Amino acid sequence: MSESIDYDVVKDVLHGLNSDDTISSAHGILCGFTCIKPDVTIDNWLGEVLVNIDLNNLSEKEAFGRLTEIFNNTNEQLADPVLNFSLLIADDSHSLREQAHTLVEWCQGFLVGIGLSEVQASDEDVLEMIKDISDISQMEAELLENEENAKDLSEIVEFVRMAVLLIQETLQPSKHDYISTDVLH
């Protein structure tokens, strides 16, 4: 089971590379792309996020290593039968504004990733979840710091997380068609 990537460790990985994306939007693109395309490669993803990367440049090579970790970790999380998937966004050690802003960026990226291929879904739930994520991507990120807004934002993040897992499972039924007895104990 893979662990979550620490947003603070990787948030600046795209700075200095030829990209207009933030790490949150890039992760959203990867997740959306992975929901649609079962055999997405790191080259497919980076082809959408970066103009180019020079692996002879030490800092770009290091950034590529981090991006590879994110790619592999995300694929492991999305395939995890116990739903161990998390969005790569600011956590509660950051201001509510930054958390909301990175969630909006993530959702915008997800929609780009979903849009890279035609969504062939007749499932009304999937279409509704994509619409809900679209609505969240347009959310006002200027939240006041208070407990009620923190709770609401946490619920929205959990909704998006579960929506992504439902979308992926509906569009690409899992190879995990059984529940391990290890999970039940």
C-alpha positions in Angstrom: 0.0 0.0 0.0 1.5 3.3 -1.0 1.7 6.4 1.2 0.4 9.8 0.2 2.8 12.2 -1.4 3.5 15.2 0.9 2.2 18.3 -0.9 4.8 20.5 0.8 7.7 18.4 -0.4 6.6 18.4 -4.1 4.6 21.6 -4.5 7.5 23.4 -6.2 8.7 20.5 -8.4 7.3 22.1 -11.5 8.8 25.5 -10.8 11.8 26.0 -13.1 10.4 23.5 -15.6 8.6 24.5 -18.8 5.1 24.2 -17.4 2.1 26.5 -16.7 0.7 23.9 -14.3 0.9 23.7 -10.5 1.6 20.3 -8.9 -2.1 20.2 -7.8 -3.4 20.8 -11.4 -0.8 18.4 -12.8 -1.9 15.7 -10.3 -5.6 16.3 -11.3 -4.6 15.9 -15.0 -2.9 12.6 -14.2 -6.0 11.3 -12.2 -8.4 12.4 -14.9 -6.3 10.9 -17.6 -5.9 7.7 -15.7 -9.7 7.4 -15.2 -10.2 7.5 -19.0 -7.1 5.8 -20.3 -6.2 2.5 -18.6 -2.6 2.3 -20.0 -1.5 5.9 -19.4 2.2 6.3 -19.3 4.4 8.9 -17.6 5.2 10.2 -21.1 1.5 10.7 -21.8 1.1 12.6 -18.6 4.2 14.7 -18.9 3.4 15.4 -22.5 0.4 17.3 -21.2 2.1 19.0 -18.3 5.5 19.9 -19.7 6.6 21.4 -23.0 9.9 19.5 -22.6 12.4 18.3 -20.0 16.2 18.1 -20.3 17.3 15.0 -18.4 20.9 16.2 -18.9 20.1 19.1 -16.6 20.6 18.0 -13.0 17.7 20.0 -11.5 15.3 18.9 -14.3 16.5 15.3 -13.8 15.7 15.6 -10.1 12.3 17.0 -10.9 11.6 14.2 -13.3 12.5 11.7 -10.5 9.9 13.4 -8.2 7.3 13.4 -11.0 8.0 9.7 -11.6 7.3 9.1 -7.9 4.1 11.0 -8.1 3.0 9.1 -11.2 3.8 5.7 -9.7 2.3 6.5 -6.3 -0.9 7.8 -7.9 -1.3 4.7 -10.0 -0.8 2.5 -7.0 -3.3 4.6 -5.0 -5.9 4.4 -7.7 -5.5 0.6 -8.0 -5.6 0.1 -4.2 -8.6 -2.1 -3.3 -9.0 -0.3 0.1 -9.4 3.1 -1.5 -6.2 4.5 -0.3 -6.2 7.5 -2.7 -5.7 11.2 -1.9 -5.6 14.4 -3.8 -2.3 16.2 -4.1 -3.4 19.4 -2.5 -2.5 21.6 0.5 -3.5 20.0 3.8 -4.8 21.5 6.9 -1.4 22.9 7.9 -2.1 25.5 5.3 -4.6 28.3 5.3 -8.2 27.5 4.1 -7.6 29.8 1.2 -4.6 27.8 0.0 -6.4 24.5 0.6 -9.4 25.7 -1.4 -7.2 27.2 -4.1 -5.3 24.0 -4.6 -8.5 22.0 -4.6 -9.9 24.2 -7.4 -6.6 23.8 -9.3 -6.8 20.0 -8.8 -10.4 19.9 -10.1 -9.5 22.0 -13.1 -6.7 19.7 -13.9 -8.9 16.6 -13.5 -11.4 18.0 -16.0 -8.5 18.6 -18.4 -7.4 15.0 -17.9 -10.9 13.7 -18.4 -11.2 15.8 -21.5 -8.0 14.4 -23.1 -10.1 11.5 -24.2 -13.8 11.2 -25.0 -15.8 10.1 -21.9 -17.8 7.1 -23.0 -20.2 7.0 -20.1 -23.8 6.3 -20.1 -23.8 6.0 -16.4 -25.7 9.0 -15.0 -23.8 8.9 -11.7 -20.5 9.4 -13.6 -21.8 12.3 -15.6 -23.2 13.9 -12.5 -19.9 13.5 -10.6 -18.0 15.1 -13.5 -20.5 18.0 -13.4 -20.1 18.3 -9.7 -16.3 18.4 -10.0 -16.8 21.0 -12.7 -18.9 23.1 -10.3 -16.2 22.7 -7.6 -13.5 23.8 -10.1 -15.3 27.2 -10.2 -15.7 27.5 -6.5 -14.7 30.8 -4.8 -11.4 30.0 -3.1 -11.4 33.1 -0.8 -12.6 31.3 2.4 -12.7 32.9 5.8 -10.7 31.0 8.4 -13.3 29.4 10.6 -14.2 25.9 11.8 -17.4 25.7 9.7 -15.6 26.5 6.5 -12.8 24.0 7.4 -15.4 21.3 7.9 -17.2 22.1 4.7 -13.9 22.1 2.7 -12.9 18.8 4.2 -16.3 17.3 3.1 -15.8 18.7 -0.4 -12.3 17.2 -0.6 -13.7 13.8 0.5 -16.5 14.0 -2.0 -14.1 14.7 -4.9 -11.8 11.9 -3.7 -14.7 9.4 -3.7 -16.1 10.7 -7.0 -12.7 10.1 -8.7 -12.7 6.5 -7.4 -16.3 6.0 -8.5 -15.6 7.5 -12.0 -12.5 5.4 -12.4 -14.2 2.2 -11.2 -17.2 2.8 -13.5 -15.1 3.6 -16.6 -12.5 1.0 -15.9 -13.8 -1.8 -13.7 -11.2 -3.0 -11.3 -9.1 -6.1 -11.7 -9.6 -6.5 -7.9 -12.9 -8.3 -8.1 -12.4 -9.9 -4.7 -11.8 -8.6 -1.3 -8.7 -10.0 0.3 -9.2 -11.7 3.6 -6.3 -9.6 4.9 -8.4 -6.5 4.4 -11.3 -8.0 6.4 -9.3 -8.7 9.5 
